[in-house]
Amino acid sequence: MYMTVKETDIFAATGGQAFDADKPTLLFLHGAAMDHTAWALQSRYFAHHGYNVFALDLPGHGKSGGQIPAGIDDMADQVLAFMDAAGIDKAVLAGHSMGSLTALSLAGRYPNRVSKLVMIGTAYPLMVGEDFLNKAKENDPAAYQMMIDWSHSRPSHMGASEVPGLWMIGNALRTVENSGDDTLFKGLSICNDYDGGFEAAAAVTCPTLFVLGDRDMMTMPRAAQKLIATIKDSQTVMLKDCGHMQMIEKADEVRAALKAFL
């Protein structure tokens, strides 16, 4: 479905279910240069198990129009505007990587709009290596390959997909390659430049779940520990032999962790 938000068409996958105001709502927010398909193995399940689901293509990504916002707080404000346009008073936010910081910003600055927070593949500060960032700025295909190589654990590189026929590496690489010039660079940049993480975390009032991969080279688990300690009501699930694409590499375990938390 499409929703017009601030004169921009924003796409959201709903799992094929119509919005029901009597059900709780779950918003999925993807990472840099990705789109709603990153959540395909979770979003459809929850859409058929008691939730309104909106897996967004964030502005400037996927099927959505507009430009990538100038910062994480601006991206969060766009998500809030989507909620307003869709008539969503309060929602569970589940974000991955860039989407996790976006969810954190919204939950910290607008705590009355978030019932629960899920941060997957996250770290703060979310530092991006200079060489990686420069290659992304140049739209160098090497940047896309670096991202995908670093985002998947060794078993994933060997084809250990939980979904028969799914080539995790190839699917993710095509998504990033097709995201458009400067999309990866802009997404990485707003993550790298975000400086409000600890303030937002200190202001979070809702229960929070962290889902981390023990082999994540993009957002290493140790880089999330100060953030975890800052949020009072939080719990952590550590996925074994898992890289940065947690919701694809360990789809069943991520779904189970979400189900238990919600």
MODA-V292600 format. One record per pair of residues at least 24 apart in sequence whose ideal C-beta (glycine too) atoms are under 7 Angstrom apart, sorted by the first residue. I is the first residue (numbers start at 1). J is the second residue. Records with the same first field share a line. If there is no record, write none. Layout:
BEGIN
I = J / J
END
This chain:
BEGIN
3 = 82 / 85 / 86
4 = 85
5 = 78 / 81 / 82 / 85
6 = 81
8 = 59 / 65 / 66
9 = 64 / 65
10 = 56 / 57 / 59 / 64 / 82
11 = 57 / 62 / 63 / 64
12 = 36 / 54 / 55 / 56
13 = 43 / 55
14 = 47 / 53 / 54
15 = 43 / 44 / 47 / 48 / 53
16 = 47
17 = 47 / 48 / 53
19 = 52
20 = 52
23 = 50 / 51 / 52
24 = 51 / 92
25 = 51 / 52 / 88 / 91 / 92
26 = 51 / 52 / 53 / 91 / 92 / 94
27 = 54 / 56 / 79 / 91 / 93 / 94
28 = 55 / 56 / 94
29 = 56 / 58 / 79 / 93 / 94 / 95 / 99 / 102 / 103
30 = 58 / 96 / 99
31 = 96 / 97 / 98 / 99
32 = 97 / 98 / 184 / 187 / 188 / 191
33 = 176 / 179 / 183 / 184 / 187
34 = 175
35 = 61 / 62 / 175
36 = 62
37 = 175
38 = 96 / 247 / 248
39 = 247
41 = 163 / 247 / 251 / 255
42 = 247 / 254 / 255 / 258
45 = 255
56 = 82
60 = 183
61 = 179 / 183
68 = 183 / 186 / 187
71 = 190 / 193 / 194
72 = 101 / 102 / 105 / 190 / 194
73 = 105 / 196
75 = 102 / 190
76 = 102 / 105 / 106
79 = 106
80 = 106 / 110 / 113
83 = 113
90 = 114 / 115
91 = 115
92 = 116 / 118 / 262
93 = 117 / 118
94 = 118 / 120 / 258
95 = 119 / 120
96 = 120 / 121 / 247
97 = 121 / 122 / 218 / 219 / 244
98 = 187 / 191
101 = 126 / 191 / 194 / 197
104 = 197 / 200 / 201
105 = 196 / 200
107 = 204 / 206
108 = 199 / 200 / 201 / 203 / 204
109 = 200
111 = 203 / 204 / 205 / 206
114 = 206
115 = 206
116 = 206 / 207 / 261 / 262
117 = 204 / 206 / 208
118 = 209 / 211 / 258 / 261
119 = 208 / 210
120 = 211 / 246 / 247 / 254
121 = 213 / 216 / 218 / 219 / 244 / 246
122 = 210 / 219 / 224
123 = 219 / 220 / 223 / 224
124 = 197 / 224 / 227
125 = 197
126 = 191 / 192 / 194 / 219
127 = 192
128 = 188 / 191 / 192
133 = 188 / 192
136 = 184 / 185 / 188
137 = 185
139 = 181 / 182
143 = 184
144 = 173 / 176 / 177 / 184
147 = 176 / 184
148 = 172 / 173 / 176
150 = 217 / 218 / 244
151 = 218 / 243 / 244 / 245
152 = 243 / 245 / 249
153 = 213 / 215 / 241 / 242 / 243 / 249
155 = 241
156 = 243 / 249
162 = 251 / 252
163 = 251
168 = 245 / 248 / 249
172 = 245
197 = 227
198 = 230
201 = 227 / 230 / 231
202 = 230
204 = 231
207 = 233
208 = 233 / 234
209 = 235 / 237 / 257 / 261
210 = 234 / 236
211 = 237 / 239 / 246 / 254 / 257
212 = 236 / 238 / 239
213 = 239 / 242 / 243 / 244 / 246
214 = 238 / 239 / 240 / 242
215 = 241 / 242 / 243
216 = 243 / 244
217 = 243 / 244
218 = 244
219 = 244
END
